[in-house]
Amino acid sequence: MKHYSNALIALAIAGSVGLAGCNSLSQMTKMAKQQDLKVDPNPLELHGGVVSFKMSAKLPVKMLKKNTEYELKVFFVNDGAKEGQETFKKEVGAITFVSNDYLPQSNKEEPRIEKAMSFDYEEQFERGELAVKGFARSTKKSKEKSTVQMPIAKGVITTSTLIKDILDEPYGLGNEGEGTFAVLDHGYGKEEVKQVYVDFNFEQGSAKLRSAEVRDKGAAIDAFVASKMLVGKDGKSTVNIKGSHSPEGRETINRNLADQRAAVMKQYYLDQMKKYNYAKEELAKVNFDITTQTLDETLPEFFSLLDANTTLTAEQKKEIKNIMQGKEGFVEREKSLQSKPYYKVLMDEVYPKLRYARTDVLQGPKQKTDAEIASLARQIAKGEKSTQELTEAELLYAASMTPDMEEKVAIYGAAIKKNDSYVAHNNLAAVQLEMALKETDKAKREKLVSDAITHLEIAKNRKETAEVNYNLGLAYAMKGDKGKGEQAINRAIEIGSDNPATLRKLNGAKGIMLMKQAKSYDDKKYVEAEQAFAAAGNGHKVLFNKALAQLLHRDYDKAMVSFDAAINSAPNDGLSYYGKAITAARKGNAAEMLKALKKAIELNGDLRARAAKDLEFINYFNSTEFQDAIR
């Protein structure tokens, strides 16, 4: 019988344990072939400069052994690269299963982990793949076994980079009927407009207009109707008419008189509108709002007239008020006054002022004709007339009327000399930027942009508005500084505006910024962007970006409709057809995809090379029809 030393026995035991440990790790790496790995989205997608995805890993039952862990390291490598021969290899993240967290359940149930991961995008990553490598380790010994590195997802789809930015040429949104840049309101026609009340008074018990009243008071209404201020440019207008009566007599008689007097006033308006040849559509814009007073409703005005009367004494006025505030019916209270010695004063001096039909009209300053304003503005710009000949609002209005860009610059310059306002500086800059877009000489173009930025900075110092910042954003982009441009645009969005045209521009810009901020296909910012574009007008960039937001958010049916709208707005834009082709590919509609893709390449040959490697079409790469389409 052989005898072994204690040391030798201990060594033998350690060796057997170590062998068992190695066997456990080997079994784990062998069973790892049955692991279930999923990536969403697959292929990977770029959103907001980041590639974000969710990875889930499910291990086979009994794979995890006691005192072990299994780690899945995730890498992004160049497409088709063999381990150790990668052109680039970026470690993205890891999923780790620690056996003691899952045992003994993992002997009956498959352990599962889902984890969100992301990495910053680089241009070289466009054609790459997500790969994993498994590591089985002992948690008590520094021993490790690994699996082979294997690909689990393709990447990267870069459709989000197709955004049509307002900071890229052609600049702005391209809304029909609106300029590229934000112009502040000239304010002309809005000065000194005031509301004036005109009362037509009537004889006792009568609703007939007296000729003296028409002669003395009708002129204000005639002028108002003749000026067409009654049918302003902003839609329907309302003529307010109030019919009233004096307190004496029965309620029904007085109420009828109030109605009749208001009706007479309305007819007077209609007669004047007919006299000044109002067209049918102009008549339709005018709404009459007629109100009449009950006897009790006349009391506040009656008391006011009573207080203003100089014939009645303070005691008499007090007595009248006490009677009229009594508990009896109105008619009975008024009859009590008829027995008073001062009743004739009421009948002669107070009651007549309550027998009226009242209307309100708008009266503005006497205005020059457009031709007069334009002529004076030209002369002022040339130095032939003083700036005192026109108000600043008239100068700004004159500049807005002329189509001649040089003349606009000269008139805005005159407005700056007059008042040096932020409005004049902003609007002059907007014209200079428009001129820069059309200028072919590089030096002249740069000078125009530089001058515009100077005026905009002055305007910003005078008063910071959304319009000024919006224009600054585009100006900096035209200068080549998109970083500053984006800061200014974001500031414009933050400030906001109540000008409808500016608001559309801001909503368009907001939609684009939200799309740039979205980090995944299910990011709610895409929905917010779509909502912003819905209030941004009908420009091609608006329609295209709205469709793109829907596509990126996987609302494919809406995206198809929106890309068709973008195509209708710009039939020669190949990128709109390309977006439609991508949408059709995602929907699995090969025929529609091929049709749109062929048209896209026909209109824009540069899209041929993009389509050839675009993973949006990965399911069609081996199709003869697809290869024919991109030849």
HELIX and SHEET records of a PDB file:
HELIX    1   1 ASN A    6  MET A   31  1                                  26    
HELIX    2   2 ALA A   32  GLN A   34  5                                   3    
HELIX    3   3 SER A   99  TYR A  102  1                                   4    
HELIX    4   4 GLN A  105  ASN A  107  5                                   3    
HELIX    5   5 GLU A  123  PHE A  125  5                                   3    
HELIX    6   6 THR A  159  LEU A  162  5                                   4    
HELIX    7   7 SER A  211  ALA A  226  1                                  16    
HELIX    8   8 MET A  229  VAL A  231  5                                   3    
HELIX    9   9 GLU A  251  LYS A  275  1                                  25    
HELIX   10  10 LYS A  280  LEU A  283  1                                   4    
HELIX   11  11 ASP A  296  THR A  298  5                                   3    
HELIX   12  12 LEU A  299  ALA A  308  1                                  10    
HELIX   13  13 ALA A  314  MET A  324  1                                  11    
HELIX   14  14 PHE A  330  GLN A  338  1                                   9    
HELIX   15  15 TYR A  343  VAL A  345  1                                   3    
HELIX   16  16 LEU A  346  VAL A  350  3                                   5    
HELIX   17  17 TYR A  351  LEU A  354  5                                   4    
HELIX   18  18 ASP A  370  ALA A  381  1                                  12    
HELIX   19  19 THR A  387  GLU A  389  5                                   3    
HELIX   20  20 GLU A  392  MET A  401  1                                  10    
HELIX   21  21 MET A  405  ASN A  419  1                                  15    
HELIX   22  22 TYR A  422  LYS A  438  1                                  17    
HELIX   23  23 LYS A  442  ARG A  462  1                                  21    
HELIX   24  24 ALA A  466  LYS A  479  1                                  14    
HELIX   25  25 LYS A  482  ILE A  495  1                                  14    
HELIX   26  26 PRO A  500  GLN A  517  1                                  18    
HELIX   27  27 LYS A  525  ALA A  534  1                                  10    
HELIX   28  28 HIS A  540  LEU A  552  1                                  13    
HELIX   29  29 TYR A  556  SER A  569  1                                  14    
HELIX   30  30 GLY A  574  LYS A  587  1                                  14    
HELIX   31  31 ALA A  590  LEU A  603  1                                  14    
HELIX   32  32 LEU A  607  LYS A  613  1                                   7    
HELIX   33  33 LEU A  615  TYR A  620  5                                   6    
HELIX   34  34 THR A  624  ALA A  629  1                                   6    
SHEET    1   A 3 ASP A  36  ASP A  40  0                                        
SHEET    2   A 3 VAL A  50  LYS A  58 -1                                        
SHEET    3   A 3 LEU A  46  HIS A  47 -1                                        
SHEET    1   B 3 ASP A  36  ASP A  40  0                                        
SHEET    2   B 3 VAL A  50  LYS A  58 -1                                        
SHEET    3   B 3 ARG A 112  ASP A 120 -1                                        
SHEET    1   C 4 LYS A  89  VAL A  98  0                                        
SHEET    2   C 4 THR A  68  ASN A  78 -1                                        
SHEET    3   C 4 GLY A 128  SER A 138 -1                                        
SHEET    4   C 4 GLU A 144  SER A 146 -1                                        
SHEET    1   D 4 LYS A  89  VAL A  98  0                                        
SHEET    2   D 4 THR A  68  ASN A  78 -1                                        
SHEET    3   D 4 GLY A 128  SER A 138 -1                                        
SHEET    4   D 4 MET A 150  GLY A 155 -1                                        
SHEET    1   E 4 LYS A 194  ASN A 201  0                                        
SHEET    2   E 4 TYR A 356  GLN A 363 -1                                        
SHEET    3   E 4 SER A 237  GLY A 243 -1                                        
SHEET    4   E 4 VAL A 286  THR A 292  1                                        
END                                                                             
